[in-house]
Amino acid sequence: MAWARLSRANAQVYFGGLDKTTDRRDAAERALKTAQRLQPNSPEALLARAYYEYWVLRDYELAKATFGRVRELSPSSSDVPAALALIARRQGHWDQSIAYWEQTLTLDPRNIQWLGLAAETYAMLRQFPAALKTYDLVLDILPNAPDTVASEAKIYQAQGNLEQSGKLLAGVNAQTTSFNALLTKMNQLFLERHCDDAIRFIHTRLTEPRDLPAFERLADQMFLALAQRCVGDINGARATAQQLLPALNGLSKKDPDNAIFAVVLSLIHAILGEKDAAIREAERAITLLPSEKDAVDGPGYEENLASVEAMVGGNSRAIPRLQRLLEIPYSNCLTPALLKLDPKWDPLRSDPSFQKLCEEKKP
């Protein structure tokens, strides 16, 4: 069981994008093979194999078949319908995903992991009342959970209700340990156009005497550059971006299939005014994880390309891209309210086509 769980942990880190190196992939495979050697037909070993096929190989059909075998061994387990719900949404089968979440929560109604992921799926579909209702079920079980509170705040941001999201995020400060809450707080400051407060918030995080994980420090520095650009300090933004560039180039060379690094590089090059390099990295991120392969995260890379195009003057390409994104579900999806509020879309505001995208459609 321990080897099976270790394989799943390594596979999840690989899938999540924090570490897509060959070493991480091999670690997941080694642990899986050890679990299979010790007990090849156990539910835990089969579950680890299914997650390896899903998270590492991204062979959704193979994974579904293996999850089916797990279900035969453990018919009352909620793990299988939950995994099938996750795979269905990666494939863009949204109605199927919701149906699997309903099965999952019938089997395991107080599982906060499944409740949170089901709520997240509703949010991707822009079914915001259903998402908030499901997140509230999590908070009934685990009051004031920072990740869940932040997820609710994101929904209010997407609806343009910054007053309510601000109330939920009032307790988030530089010492908060939830990275999801910290990112949501920074986004709140950008949406409120308090970019000077964002700079102070990030400086506090970077200068306090405590160890930040490397990826959090890099993210903070990137947001610092964006906040400096937001307040009009172009020279400061470029100086921050220039400091980041060597470390990012090194990470990208070590982990060339990591779309997250390509996204950050695209933004850094855009801040530096290096148009061709910015577009190239943004397009590379899409190539690494296209929407056809991942309907959850893939469109986010298209949104990043649109934001880079807006930053470097490619308005005519950005606006049609945004129009498509408003029409499809995906993680942290765009809404007219976000287009209206977020300063990163300011270069597009004078365009009548963009103004039309910012109008909420009547039901």
Buried (B, 14 or more C-beta within 10 A) or exposed (E): EEBBBBBBBBBBBBBEBBBBBEEBBEBBBBBBBBBBEEBEEBBBBBBBBBBBBBBBEBEBEBBBEBBEBBBEBBEEBBBBBBBBBBBBBBBBBBEBBBBBBEBBBEBBEEBBEBBBBBBBBBBBBBBBEBBBEBBEBBBEEEEEBBBBBBBBBBBBBBBBBBEBBBEBBEEBEBEBEBBBBBBBBBBBBBBBBBBBBBBEBBBEBBEEEEEBEEBBBBBBBBBBBBBBBBBEBEEBBBEBBEEBBEEBEEBBEEBEBBBBBBBBBBBBBBBBEBBEBBBBBBBBBBEBBBBEEBBBBBBBBBBBBBBBBBBBEBBEEBBEBBBEBBEBBBBBBBBBBBBBBBBBBEBBEEBEEBEEBBEEEEE
